[in-house]
Amino acid sequence: MQVVKIRNAEIPALGFGTYGMGGPALVELLGQAIVGGFRHIDTAQIYRNESEVGAALAHASVPRSDIFVTTKVWTANYPTRQFEASVDDSLRNLRTDYIDLLLLHWPNAGVPLSDQIGALNETVAAGKVRHIGVSNFNRALMAEAVRLSKHPLVTNQFEYHPYLHQAPLIEATRRAGLAVTGYCGMAIGRVFSDPVLATIASSHRRSIAQIVLRWLVQQDAVIALSRTTNAGRIAENVAVFDFELTPHEMSEIHSLAVPNSRIVDPPGLAPIWDE
């Protein structure tokens, strides 16, 4: 597993996403993912599956120190008192005494950003969290968050797939010294019927999922979240570090971006997106 080195963090370049999953099936699947080579697990308070992630960590075939755990504080917990309590709940659910990476899940204008960032920093000072960052922040919010933070922010997690042009936000994220963590890479299945991706996959004798994941991790300072409920796909999805796409193939995939391709845009949560 390759890592993205950003500021004082080393983040596995491929993470196992757990959105929409839970129960014993998730515990079993995460165990198989760890055996298969995944060393980064992504969850969130609002996913309501931190306890399942914790169960998988407790029974993992590798030490806790070898697994990078990301979770996210839900927006309702941003007020200072609720923030600390929610992180303590996450620690209990995850059965761990520290979180590798803690993110603000979405912007919340109802709580001053200075308070949100201050609360994040306090978790680091308390030894509960190793690294901090944001999720679904646009350029302006991210820049302000960086300015306000005593401890370095290491990533901005947001939607990124071949059909969504995110160059302005990606460039700003890198300039700010943060890594990009991309979710929804398969565009909820849209990639699997794409003839351009199919041709590239055929030329490398790889699956379309492998091509998309390779396209993501081959970009500078990009971490890709991979999500599957099929244990049979784990070995395939993690095997993206033993081949490279050509510059032309990378460009071909970038050229698939078209307007109105954003998938995750919840009213009341989403910021004004960068065009």
N, C-alpha and C positions, 0 to 999 in steps of 0.2 A: 504494500500500500504506500503510495507516494504521499507526501505531506506538503501543505502550503505553509511556508514560513512567513509570518507576518508579525511585525513588531516583536513581542516576546512570546508569541504563540507558535506552536507547530500543530496544524489542524489536518487530519487525514483528508485527502482531496476528494474522497468519495464517502458520503454519509448515507446511512440507511434511514429513510423517512418513514414515520409511523402515523401520519395523518389518516384519520378515518379507520384506524385499526384498534383492536383491543381483545381482551379476554385471553383464555388459555392458548388460543391459536397464535396470538402475537408473541407470547412468551416462548412458545416452541419455535416460531419463525425466527425470532431474534437469536435464539440459541444456535440455530442452523446458520444464520447470517454471520455470527461471530466465528463459528467453525470454518465457514467458507471464506473468511478473510476480512470481513468488514470490521473496522475499528472505530467507527464514528456512528453514533446513534442520535437521531434528531427527534425530539418530542416537544411538548408544550403543555402548559397547565390546561388550556382549553381543549386539548385533545382527550383529556380525561383517561390517559393511559400511562401516566408516569409510574403507577404501581406495577403495571405489567413490565415496563422497562426495568424497574427495580428488581423484580423477580428474576428477569433474565440476567441481570448483572450479578445477582447473588449466586446464580447457578452456572455462570459463564465458565468456559473451558480455559480462559486466560485471566490473568490478574486484572483487578479493577483499574490499576494504573495504566494498563495497556489499551483501555477503551476511553474514547473521548465522547463525553456526553454533553449534548446541547439541549437546553430547555428554554422556554420563553415565558415571561410574566404576562398574564392577561391584563388588558387595559383597565378592567374594573379594580385591579389590585394596585394601581399606580399611586394612590394616596399613600403617604409615607408609612403610616401604621400598618395598613393592609399589605404593603409591599413586603416588608420584612417577614410578616407572618406567612405570607404566601410562599416565600422562598423557603422558610422552615418546613412548610408542608411539602414542598417539592423534594427537599432533602429526605424527609421521612419516607415519602412515596418511592423515591429512587433508591432507598436503602444505602445511602452514601453520605459521607461527611463533607463532600465538596462537589460542586458542579464545575465542569471544565469550561463551559461557555454559557453565559446567561444573557438573553436578549430581551429587549422591549419588543413585544409582538407586533403592535401597530401603533401609529401615532394616536395620542389622545389629548386634544386641545383643552379638555376639562381640567387637566392637571398641568401646572407649569412644567415645561421641559426641564428647567433647572432642577425641579424637585425629582423628576424621574431619573435624570442622570445622577443626581446626588445619591438617590437610593441605590442605584446600580453600584456606584463607587463604594458605598458603605458595605455592600456584600463582599467586595474584594477586601476591604480593610478588616472585615470580621473573619476572613479566612474561609468563608463559605463558597466563594466563587473564584476561579483562577483567571478567567477572561470575560470581558463584557462586550456587547455590541448592540446593534439595532436590527430591526426587520421591517420591511415595507416602508422605509423612509425615503422621501424624495431628496433631491440634491440640497435644497435649502435646509430642510430639517436635519439631514445628516451633518451638514457643515456646522450647524448650530450645536448639535449634540457633541461633535468633536471638540468644539471650542469650550464647551462647558465641562468636559470630563477631565478629571485629574488623572485617572488611569487611562491608558490607551484603549480606544475602541478598536476591535480587530476585524469586525465584519459587518456588512449590511446584507441581510438575507432578503431576496426578493424574487419574484417570478422571472424566469429566463428560459426561453426555448427558441428553436429556430425561427418561429414566426413572429416573435416579438422583438422589435428594435429597441434595445436597451443601451445603445452605445453612449449617449450622454451621461446616464446614471453610472454606467460601468466605469467610464473614464473619470468621472468625479470621485467615485469610490476609491479608485486606485490612487488618484492624486492626493486624496485625504489620508492615504496610508492604510487603507482597509482592504481586506479581501472581499470578493463577491461570493456569496453563497446562493446558488441558483436552485429554485424549486420549480416543480411542474415542468420538468424538462421534456417530458413526452407529450406535452400539450394535450393532456387527457386522451391520449390515443391517436391524435391526429397524425403524428409522425409515421405511424405504421402503414399508412396508405400513400405515402409520399413517394412518387417515382424517382425523384432526385436522390433521396436518401436510400431507396431500394437499390439504385444503381451503384452507389458508393459502397453500400453494404456487400453487394455481390462481388465487387472488385477486391474487397478485402476478405471475403469469405467470413463475414461477421454478421450479426443480427443488426437490425435498424436501431434497437435500443443501445447496443454497444457503440454504434457510430455516433449517436447523439451524446452519450455520456463521454465518449472520447473527444468530441468537438468541444464539450464544456471544459473538461479538465485540461485540454491542450492549450487553452487560453491562459494568459498570465493571471495568476492570483485568483483563479476561479475554483470554487468547491462545488461539487455537484451532489444533490440529494437524489438518491435512487430509491424508488418505492416499488415493491412488488408483494403480492400475497401468495405468489407461487414459489415454493421452495426450490423448485427445479430451475428457476431463473437466477438464483443467487450466484452460482458459480459463473454464469455467463455475464451477469452485470458487473461483477468485480474484476473480470478479466479485460480491462481496458488500458492497461499500462504496458502491454507488450507489442503495441503497434502504433503507428502514427498516421495521421491524415496529411495529405500533401497540402501545400499552401493553396493550390487551386481548389481542392475539395473543401477546405475550410471556408474559402471565399464563396463557393457554391452554396454551402449551408447558410452562411450569413445572408446571402441574397434571397433566401426564402422569406425573410421578414416582410410582412405586409401590414397595412393599417388595420385597426380594429381587431387585433388578435389577442388583446389582453383577456385573460380568463378569470383571474382573481381580482375582483374590484368591488368589495362589499360596501354598500352605502353606509355612511356613518362611521366607517373605519378608514377607508382608503383616503390618502392625501390627494392633493392635486398633482397628478402624475407629470413627470417630465416628458415632453414630447420628443 
